[in-house]
Amino acid sequence: MKTSEFLEAFLAHLPPDCVLVSGLGRTSEELARLAPERTLFTDTMGDVSALSTGMAAAMRPLPVAALDTDGSFLMNLSVLMALGGRSAALDNHVLAIVDNGLYESAGGMPSRTAPLDWQQLFAAVGLRAVPVREPADIPDTIPLPGVVLIAHVVNDDPAPDATKTYDGVESSYLIERLIAAQQGRPQRRPALKA
């Protein structure tokens, strides 16, 4: 399964008002093609899971889906405690990790040099990792509290060049407007601190 195949199938399973949070690289370029109007694009590695968990807690009942990558997720394993403490209670949040085993955008280095058992890693904090090796493996109903999807992907083409015409800051303003509209409230001014 390619990244694009997983993302297309994953998006088809989400509620239409679901806000997406994405990291860098191929995943973000595919989401920019598939659902740019509802995706928060981060400009950093290691933040997707934490940001999406906080957004889901603050935005309930609006659904939030995190599309992290193996390399990005592994850069912030400290998020495991927050996920374990919060995810099971968040019926509006889903985390999917797109695992190609590489830091693809950085030249294709391996994302790990030791075996990794995603199921054991997430079980250690009370969550269940569900492997997705083909689109049919995606659960019919998501988000599912306490479940993390691990999408095992293989891409036989080079990582795409960055083509998005906006950065994470502009993306955050676009998402703020979307969330305000979904919640029926006025938009915050970017510089206004709540």
PyRosetta script that sets phi, psi and omega in degrees:
from pyrosetta import init, pose_from_sequence

init()
pose = pose_from_sequence("MKTSEFLEAFLAHLPPDCVLVSGLGRTSEELARLAPERTLFTDTMGDVSALSTGMAAAMRPLPVAALDTDGSFLMNLSVLMALGGRSAALDNHVLAIVDNGLYESAGGMPSRTAPLDWQQLFAAVGLRAVPVREPADIPDTIPLPGVVLIAHVVNDDPAPDATKTYDGVESSYLIERLIAAQQGRPQRRPALKA")
pose.set_psi(1, 134.0)
pose.set_omega(1, 176.4)
pose.set_phi(2, -88.6)
pose.set_psi(2, 161.7)
pose.set_omega(2, 177.1)
pose.set_phi(3, -55.6)
pose.set_psi(3, -45.9)
pose.set_omega(3, -178.5)
pose.set_phi(4, -61.1)
pose.set_psi(4, -39.3)
pose.set_omega(4, 179.2)
pose.set_phi(5, -65.1)
pose.set_psi(5, -43.2)
pose.set_omega(5, 178.1)
pose.set_phi(6, -63.0)
pose.set_psi(6, -48.6)
pose.set_omega(6, -176.2)
pose.set_phi(7, -62.4)
pose.set_psi(7, -42.0)
pose.set_omega(7, 178.1)
pose.set_phi(8, -60.6)
pose.set_psi(8, -44.3)
pose.set_omega(8, 179.8)
pose.set_phi(9, -69.1)
pose.set_psi(9, -40.9)
pose.set_omega(9, 179.6)
pose.set_phi(10, -60.7)
pose.set_psi(10, -48.5)
pose.set_omega(10, -179.7)
pose.set_phi(11, -61.0)
pose.set_psi(11, -34.1)
pose.set_omega(11, 179.6)
pose.set_phi(12, -66.6)
pose.set_psi(12, -21.1)
pose.set_omega(12, 179.8)
pose.set_phi(13, -90.9)
pose.set_psi(13, -9.8)
pose.set_omega(13, -175.6)
pose.set_phi(14, -88.6)
pose.set_psi(14, 152.6)
pose.set_omega(14, 171.8)
pose.set_phi(15, -61.0)
pose.set_psi(15, 147.7)
pose.set_omega(15, -175.9)
pose.set_phi(16, -64.3)
pose.set_psi(16, -22.1)
pose.set_omega(16, -179.8)
pose.set_phi(17, -94.3)
pose.set_psi(17, 11.7)
pose.set_omega(17, -177.7)
pose.set_phi(18, -69.7)
pose.set_psi(18, 130.2)
pose.set_omega(18, 174.3)
pose.set_phi(19, -88.9)
pose.set_psi(19, 135.8)
pose.set_omega(19, -178.5)
pose.set_phi(20, -106.5)
pose.set_psi(20, 146.3)
pose.set_omega(20, 174.6)
pose.set_phi(21, -125.0)
pose.set_psi(21, 127.2)
pose.set_omega(21, -174.1)
pose.set_phi(22, -130.6)
pose.set_psi(22, 149.3)
pose.set_omega(22, 173.5)
pose.set_phi(23, -87.2)
pose.set_psi(23, -149.2)
pose.set_omega(23, -174.8)
pose.set_phi(24, -94.3)
pose.set_psi(24, -179.8)
pose.set_omega(24, 167.7)
pose.set_phi(25, 78.5)
pose.set_psi(25, -153.1)
pose.set_omega(25, -175.0)
pose.set_phi(26, -56.7)
pose.set_psi(26, -41.3)
pose.set_omega(26, -179.4)
pose.set_phi(27, -59.1)
pose.set_psi(27, -45.3)
pose.set_omega(27, -178.8)
pose.set_phi(28, -69.9)
pose.set_psi(28, -36.0)
pose.set_omega(28, 178.1)
pose.set_phi(29, -65.3)
pose.set_psi(29, -39.4)
pose.set_omega(29, 177.1)
pose.set_phi(30, -66.0)
pose.set_psi(30, -41.9)
pose.set_omega(30, 178.9)
pose.set_phi(31, -67.8)
pose.set_psi(31, -31.4)
pose.set_omega(31, 175.8)
pose.set_phi(32, -64.0)
pose.set_psi(32, -29.8)
pose.set_omega(32, 177.5)
pose.set_phi(33, -80.0)
pose.set_psi(33, -38.4)
pose.set_omega(33, -171.3)
pose.set_phi(34, -90.3)
pose.set_psi(34, -39.3)
pose.set_omega(34, -172.9)
pose.set_phi(35, -152.2)
pose.set_psi(35, 56.2)
pose.set_omega(35, -175.4)
pose.set_phi(36, -64.9)
pose.set_psi(36, -31.7)
pose.set_omega(36, -174.7)
pose.set_phi(37, -70.8)
pose.set_psi(37, -14.3)
pose.set_omega(37, -179.0)
pose.set_phi(38, -126.9)
pose.set_psi(38, 21.7)
pose.set_omega(38, -178.6)
pose.set_phi(39, -116.0)
pose.set_psi(39, 127.9)
pose.set_omega(39, 169.8)
pose.set_phi(40, -89.0)
pose.set_psi(40, 114.5)
pose.set_omega(40, 179.4)
pose.set_phi(41, -95.6)
pose.set_psi(41, 121.3)
pose.set_omega(41, 177.6)
pose.set_phi(42, -90.3)
pose.set_psi(42, 154.2)
pose.set_omega(42, 179.0)
pose.set_phi(43, -105.4)
pose.set_psi(43, 18.2)
pose.set_omega(43, -176.5)
pose.set_phi(44, -135.3)
pose.set_psi(44, 163.4)
pose.set_omega(44, 174.0)
pose.set_phi(45, -102.0)
pose.set_psi(45, 144.3)
pose.set_omega(45, 175.5)
pose.set_phi(46, 93.9)
pose.set_psi(46, 0.6)
pose.set_omega(46, -174.4)
pose.set_phi(47, -107.8)
pose.set_psi(47, -15.0)
pose.set_omega(47, -171.5)
pose.set_phi(48, -59.0)
pose.set_psi(48, -49.1)
pose.set_omega(48, -176.1)
pose.set_phi(49, -64.6)
pose.set_psi(49, -43.1)
pose.set_omega(49, 179.9)
pose.set_phi(50, -67.2)
pose.set_psi(50, -46.4)
pose.set_omega(50, 179.4)
pose.set_phi(51, -59.7)
pose.set_psi(51, -45.6)
pose.set_omega(51, -176.6)
pose.set_phi(52, -67.7)
pose.set_psi(52, -36.2)
pose.set_omega(52, 178.5)
pose.set_phi(53, -65.2)
pose.set_psi(53, -44.4)
pose.set_omega(53, 177.3)
pose.set_phi(54, -64.2)
pose.set_psi(54, -41.3)
pose.set_omega(54, 178.1)
pose.set_phi(55, -63.3)
pose.set_psi(55, -42.5)
pose.set_omega(55, -179.4)
pose.set_phi(56, -63.3)
pose.set_psi(56, -41.0)
pose.set_omega(56, 179.4)
pose.set_phi(57, -64.8)
pose.set_psi(57, -39.3)
pose.set_omega(57, -177.1)
pose.set_phi(58, -80.1)
pose.set_psi(58, -25.2)
pose.set_omega(58, -172.3)
pose.set_phi(59, -103.1)
pose.set_psi(59, 5.9)
pose.set_omega(59, -176.2)
pose.set_phi(60, -50.1)
pose.set_psi(60, 136.4)
pose.set_omega(60, 9.8)
pose.set_phi(61, -95.9)
pose.set_psi(61, 7.7)
pose.set_omega(61, -178.6)
pose.set_phi(62, -60.6)
pose.set_psi(62, 134.7)
pose.set_omega(62, -177.2)
pose.set_phi(63, -78.4)
pose.set_psi(63, 144.5)
pose.set_omega(63, 179.4)
pose.set_phi(64, -132.0)
pose.set_psi(64, 132.2)
pose.set_omega(64, 176.7)
pose.set_phi(65, -121.4)
pose.set_psi(65, 127.6)
pose.set_omega(65, 175.9)
pose.set_phi(66, -96.3)
pose.set_psi(66, 129.8)
pose.set_omega(66, 175.2)
pose.set_phi(67, -117.1)
pose.set_psi(67, 88.1)
pose.set_omega(67, -178.4)
pose.set_phi(68, -94.3)
pose.set_psi(68, 171.5)
pose.set_omega(68, 174.7)
pose.set_phi(69, -120.6)
pose.set_psi(69, 160.6)
pose.set_omega(69, -177.7)
pose.set_phi(70, -58.4)
pose.set_psi(70, -46.6)
pose.set_omega(70, -179.3)
pose.set_phi(71, -62.7)
pose.set_psi(71, -43.9)
pose.set_omega(71, 179.1)
pose.set_phi(72, -65.0)
pose.set_psi(72, -47.2)
pose.set_omega(72, -179.0)
pose.set_phi(73, -59.7)
pose.set_psi(73, -42.9)
pose.set_omega(73, -177.2)
pose.set_phi(74, -68.4)
pose.set_psi(74, -15.7)
pose.set_omega(74, 176.2)
pose.set_phi(75, -77.9)
pose.set_psi(75, -8.5)
pose.set_omega(75, -179.3)
pose.set_phi(76, -142.7)
pose.set_psi(76, 62.1)
pose.set_omega(76, 179.8)
pose.set_phi(77, -67.1)
pose.set_psi(77, -14.3)
pose.set_omega(77, 177.2)
pose.set_phi(78, -64.0)
pose.set_psi(78, -17.1)
pose.set_omega(78, 178.0)
pose.set_phi(79, -69.3)
pose.set_psi(79, -16.4)
pose.set_omega(79, -179.0)
pose.set_phi(80, -55.6)
pose.set_psi(80, -40.3)
pose.set_omega(80, -178.7)
pose.set_phi(81, -65.6)
pose.set_psi(81, -40.6)
pose.set_omega(81, 177.3)
pose.set_phi(82, -66.4)
pose.set_psi(82, -42.3)
pose.set_omega(82, 177.9)
pose.set_phi(83, -61.3)
pose.set_psi(83, -46.0)
pose.set_omega(83, -179.8)
pose.set_phi(84, -63.5)
pose.set_psi(84, -35.7)
pose.set_omega(84, -178.7)
pose.set_phi(85, -80.8)
pose.set_psi(85, -23.1)
pose.set_omega(85, -173.6)
pose.set_phi(86, -114.3)
pose.set_psi(86, -37.8)
pose.set_omega(86, -168.0)
pose.set_phi(87, -60.5)
pose.set_psi(87, -38.7)
pose.set_omega(87, -178.0)
pose.set_phi(88, -63.1)
pose.set_psi(88, -25.9)
pose.set_omega(88, -179.3)
pose.set_phi(89, -93.0)
pose.set_psi(89, -7.3)
pose.set_omega(89, -177.9)
pose.set_phi(90, -97.8)
pose.set_psi(90, 98.0)
pose.set_omega(90, 179.9)
pose.set_phi(91, -80.7)
pose.set_psi(91, 3.3)
pose.set_omega(91, 179.1)
pose.set_phi(92, -114.5)
pose.set_psi(92, 16.6)
pose.set_omega(92, -175.4)
pose.set_phi(93, -130.1)
pose.set_psi(93, 138.6)
pose.set_omega(93, 171.5)
pose.set_phi(94, -137.8)
pose.set_psi(94, 139.6)
pose.set_omega(94, 175.4)
pose.set_phi(95, -113.5)
pose.set_psi(95, 126.1)
pose.set_omega(95, 173.2)
pose.set_phi(96, -121.0)
pose.set_psi(96, 130.4)
pose.set_omega(96, 177.4)
pose.set_phi(97, -109.0)
pose.set_psi(97, 120.4)
pose.set_omega(97, 178.2)
pose.set_phi(98, -88.2)
pose.set_psi(98, 108.9)
pose.set_omega(98, -172.1)
pose.set_phi(99, -108.6)
pose.set_psi(99, 107.4)
pose.set_omega(99, 173.5)
pose.set_phi(100, -110.3)
pose.set_psi(100, 1.5)
pose.set_omega(100, 178.6)
pose.set_phi(101, 74.5)
pose.set_psi(101, 11.6)
pose.set_omega(101, -174.1)
pose.set_phi(102, -134.9)
pose.set_psi(102, 154.4)
pose.set_omega(102, 159.9)
pose.set_phi(103, -91.0)
pose.set_psi(103, 78.2)
pose.set_omega(103, -169.6)
pose.set_phi(104, -62.0)
pose.set_psi(104, -44.4)
pose.set_omega(104, -176.9)
pose.set_phi(105, -68.2)
pose.set_psi(105, -20.3)
pose.set_omega(105, -178.5)
pose.set_phi(106, -95.5)
pose.set_psi(106, 15.0)
pose.set_omega(106, 176.0)
pose.set_phi(107, 109.9)
pose.set_psi(107, 4.1)
pose.set_omega(107, 174.4)
pose.set_phi(108, 90.2)
pose.set_psi(108, 20.1)
pose.set_omega(108, 175.5)
pose.set_phi(109, -67.1)
pose.set_psi(109, 151.4)
pose.set_omega(109, 176.4)
pose.set_phi(110, -63.1)
pose.set_psi(110, 142.6)
pose.set_omega(110, 178.0)
pose.set_phi(111, -80.1)
pose.set_psi(111, -11.2)
pose.set_omega(111, 177.2)
pose.set_phi(112, -157.6)
pose.set_psi(112, 152.8)
pose.set_omega(112, -179.9)
pose.set_phi(113, -117.0)
pose.set_psi(113, 10.3)
pose.set_omega(113, 176.1)
pose.set_phi(114, -134.2)
pose.set_psi(114, 155.7)
pose.set_omega(114, 178.4)
pose.set_phi(115, -60.9)
pose.set_psi(115, 147.0)
pose.set_omega(115, 178.6)
pose.set_phi(116, -130.5)
pose.set_psi(116, 126.4)
pose.set_omega(116, 175.9)
pose.set_phi(117, -105.7)
pose.set_psi(117, 98.6)
pose.set_omega(117, -177.7)
pose.set_phi(118, -58.2)
pose.set_psi(118, -38.8)
pose.set_omega(118, -178.3)
pose.set_phi(119, -60.7)
pose.set_psi(119, -45.5)
pose.set_omega(119, 179.6)
pose.set_phi(120, -67.7)
pose.set_psi(120, -39.5)
pose.set_omega(120, -179.9)
pose.set_phi(121, -58.0)
pose.set_psi(121, -49.7)
pose.set_omega(121, -178.2)
pose.set_phi(122, -76.6)
pose.set_psi(122, -31.7)
pose.set_omega(122, 176.2)
pose.set_phi(123, -61.5)
pose.set_psi(123, -30.4)
pose.set_omega(123, -179.8)
pose.set_phi(124, -61.6)
pose.set_psi(124, -22.0)
pose.set_omega(124, 178.0)
pose.set_phi(125, -116.6)
pose.set_psi(125, 19.8)
pose.set_omega(125, 173.3)
pose.set_phi(126, 83.7)
pose.set_psi(126, 16.4)
pose.set_omega(126, 179.6)
pose.set_phi(127, -110.4)
pose.set_psi(127, 162.2)
pose.set_omega(127, -179.3)
pose.set_phi(128, -115.7)
pose.set_psi(128, 121.7)
pose.set_omega(128, 176.5)
pose.set_phi(129, -91.8)
pose.set_psi(129, 127.8)
pose.set_omega(129, -179.8)
pose.set_phi(130, -111.4)
pose.set_psi(130, 116.8)
pose.set_omega(130, 178.7)
pose.set_phi(131, -72.4)
pose.set_psi(131, 139.0)
pose.set_omega(131, 177.2)
pose.set_phi(132, -123.0)
pose.set_psi(132, 107.5)
pose.set_omega(132, -179.0)
pose.set_phi(133, -104.7)
pose.set_psi(133, -14.2)
pose.set_omega(133, 175.3)
pose.set_phi(134, -152.0)
pose.set_psi(134, 157.0)
pose.set_omega(134, -176.1)
pose.set_phi(135, -52.9)
pose.set_psi(135, -32.4)
pose.set_omega(135, -179.5)
pose.set_phi(136, -65.3)
pose.set_psi(136, -16.1)
pose.set_omega(136, 179.4)
pose.set_phi(137, -79.0)
pose.set_psi(137, -10.8)
pose.set_omega(137, 179.7)
pose.set_phi(138, -71.0)
pose.set_psi(138, 128.0)
pose.set_omega(138, 178.6)
pose.set_phi(139, -57.1)
pose.set_psi(139, 146.8)
pose.set_omega(139, -177.8)
pose.set_phi(140, -61.9)
pose.set_psi(140, -35.7)
pose.set_omega(140, -177.4)
pose.set_phi(141, -117.7)
pose.set_psi(141, 118.9)
pose.set_omega(141, 171.4)
pose.set_phi(142, -137.4)
pose.set_psi(142, 149.3)
pose.set_omega(142, 6.7)
pose.set_phi(143, -70.1)
pose.set_psi(143, 152.0)
pose.set_omega(143, 174.1)
pose.set_phi(144, -123.3)
pose.set_psi(144, 118.3)
pose.set_omega(144, -178.5)
pose.set_phi(145, -58.1)
pose.set_psi(145, 135.1)
pose.set_omega(145, 175.2)
pose.set_phi(146, 77.3)
pose.set_psi(146, 8.9)
pose.set_omega(146, -178.2)
pose.set_phi(147, -114.6)
pose.set_psi(147, 134.5)
pose.set_omega(147, 174.8)
pose.set_phi(148, -117.4)
pose.set_psi(148, 128.4)
pose.set_omega(148, 177.3)
pose.set_phi(149, -91.9)
pose.set_psi(149, 131.5)
pose.set_omega(149, 176.5)
pose.set_phi(150, -112.4)
pose.set_psi(150, 104.6)
pose.set_omega(150, -178.6)
pose.set_phi(151, -90.1)
pose.set_psi(151, 111.0)
pose.set_omega(151, 178.3)
pose.set_phi(152, -86.1)
pose.set_psi(152, 113.0)
pose.set_omega(152, -175.4)
pose.set_phi(153, -121.4)
pose.set_psi(153, 153.4)
pose.set_omega(153, 173.2)
pose.set_phi(154, -135.5)
pose.set_psi(154, 121.1)
pose.set_omega(154, 179.1)
pose.set_phi(155, -111.4)
pose.set_psi(155, 125.8)
pose.set_omega(155, -177.0)
pose.set_phi(156, -97.0)
pose.set_psi(156, 11.4)
pose.set_omega(156, 177.4)
pose.set_phi(157, -119.9)
pose.set_psi(157, 159.2)
pose.set_omega(157, -179.8)
pose.set_phi(158, -63.5)
pose.set_psi(158, 155.6)
pose.set_omega(158, 176.3)
pose.set_phi(159, -58.5)
pose.set_psi(159, 138.1)
pose.set_omega(159, -178.2)
pose.set_phi(160, -71.9)
pose.set_psi(160, 152.9)
pose.set_omega(160, 171.5)
pose.set_phi(161, -69.2)
pose.set_psi(161, 152.4)
pose.set_omega(161, 176.1)
pose.set_phi(162, -67.5)
pose.set_psi(162, 126.2)
pose.set_omega(162, -179.3)
pose.set_phi(163, -122.6)
pose.set_psi(163, -7.8)
pose.set_omega(163, 179.5)
pose.set_phi(164, -60.9)
pose.set_psi(164, 141.8)
pose.set_omega(164, -178.8)
pose.set_phi(165, -98.6)
pose.set_psi(165, 11.8)
pose.set_omega(165, 179.7)
pose.set_phi(166, -139.4)
pose.set_psi(166, 158.4)
pose.set_omega(166, -179.8)
pose.set_phi(167, -107.5)
pose.set_psi(167, -174.8)
pose.set_omega(167, -178.1)
pose.set_phi(168, -62.1)
pose.set_psi(168, -34.4)
pose.set_omega(168, 179.5)
pose.set_phi(169, -65.7)
pose.set_psi(169, -50.3)
pose.set_omega(169, 178.6)
pose.set_phi(170, -62.0)
pose.set_psi(170, -39.6)
pose.set_omega(170, 177.7)
pose.set_phi(171, -59.7)
pose.set_psi(171, -39.7)
pose.set_omega(171, -179.5)
pose.set_phi(172, -64.4)
pose.set_psi(172, -35.7)
pose.set_omega(172, 176.9)
pose.set_phi(173, -68.3)
pose.set_psi(173, -40.0)
pose.set_omega(173, 177.9)
pose.set_phi(174, -62.5)
pose.set_psi(174, -42.8)
pose.set_omega(174, 179.6)
pose.set_phi(175, -68.3)
pose.set_psi(175, -38.0)
pose.set_omega(175, 176.8)
pose.set_phi(176, -59.0)
pose.set_psi(176, -41.9)
pose.set_omega(176, 178.6)
pose.set_phi(177, -64.5)
pose.set_psi(177, -42.3)
pose.set_omega(177, 179.2)
pose.set_phi(178, -62.1)
pose.set_psi(178, -47.6)
pose.set_omega(178, -178.2)
pose.set_phi(179, -64.0)
pose.set_psi(179, -43.2)
pose.set_omega(179, 179.0)
pose.set_phi(180, -59.1)
pose.set_psi(180, -43.1)
pose.set_omega(180, 179.2)
pose.set_phi(181, -65.2)
pose.set_psi(181, -42.2)
pose.set_omega(181, -179.8)
pose.set_phi(182, -65.2)
pose.set_psi(182, -34.4)
pose.set_omega(182, -178.8)
pose.set_phi(183, -90.0)
pose.set_psi(183, -3.8)
pose.set_omega(183, 178.8)
pose.set_phi(184, 67.0)
pose.set_psi(184, 37.4)
pose.set_omega(184, 179.4)
pose.set_phi(185, -126.6)
pose.set_psi(185, 162.2)
pose.set_omega(185, 178.6)
pose.set_phi(186, -67.5)
pose.set_psi(186, 155.6)
pose.set_omega(186, 176.6)
pose.set_phi(187, -73.7)
pose.set_psi(187, 144.2)
pose.set_omega(187, 172.9)
pose.set_phi(188, -79.7)
pose.set_psi(188, 144.9)
pose.set_omega(188, 171.9)
pose.set_phi(189, -74.7)
pose.set_psi(189, 139.6)
pose.set_omega(189, -175.1)
pose.set_phi(190, -53.0)
pose.set_psi(190, -36.2)
pose.set_omega(190, -176.8)
pose.set_phi(191, -89.0)
pose.set_psi(191, -8.5)
pose.set_omega(191, -177.0)
pose.set_phi(192, -76.7)
pose.set_psi(192, 123.7)
pose.set_omega(192, 178.9)
pose.set_phi(193, -92.7)
pose.set_psi(193, 128.0)
pose.set_omega(193, -177.9)
pose.set_phi(194, -77.2)
pose.dump_pdb("model.pdb")
